[in-house]
Amino acid sequence: MSDPASQKAFPVSWDQFHRDARALAWRLSAVGPFSAIICITRGGLVPAAIVARELGVRVIETICIASYHDYKSQGGLQVLKTVAEDIAKAGDGKGILVVDDLVDTGATAKVVRDMLPHAHFATVYAKPLGRPLVDTFITEVSQDTWIYFPWDLGLTFQPPIAKGHEG
């Protein structure tokens, strides 16, 4: 992953993210039911809460994996917290929904798939390299697009897409 400044910007507002997460829940409603949701932190926390509400799932667990260490480049993966034993042993993920905000290169998704091979993996956004590892997603963006999630943004000026047309 290269510096986000050299990539296409895709800023996502809270309203848009909420609509997209609800659209994900709508698609998932035809796939479930799910006995639990495992969200990949931190990005999966918000969509998992929305999906859990919409699908009526009360058991929510986290798996904590760090991959973006400086908000500019994807570093080596580090599993900070694994899934609780009672959930992980429930059929290697059968009946479990794994939720994340984005699948990028697929590195994080691969780690989780190896832990829970029968879980259903869903993301709000997907990039081409990681898309084969996701069962359900809402929006695909190009690999050279940097998604700015609402929890990472403040209200600031956004430069135009065409360079040299700032005024």
Summary of the structure (lengths in Angstrom):
residues: 167
radius of gyration: 16.3
end to end distance: 30.8
largest distance: 58.1
contacts: 497
relative contact order: 0.19
helix: 31%
strand: 31%
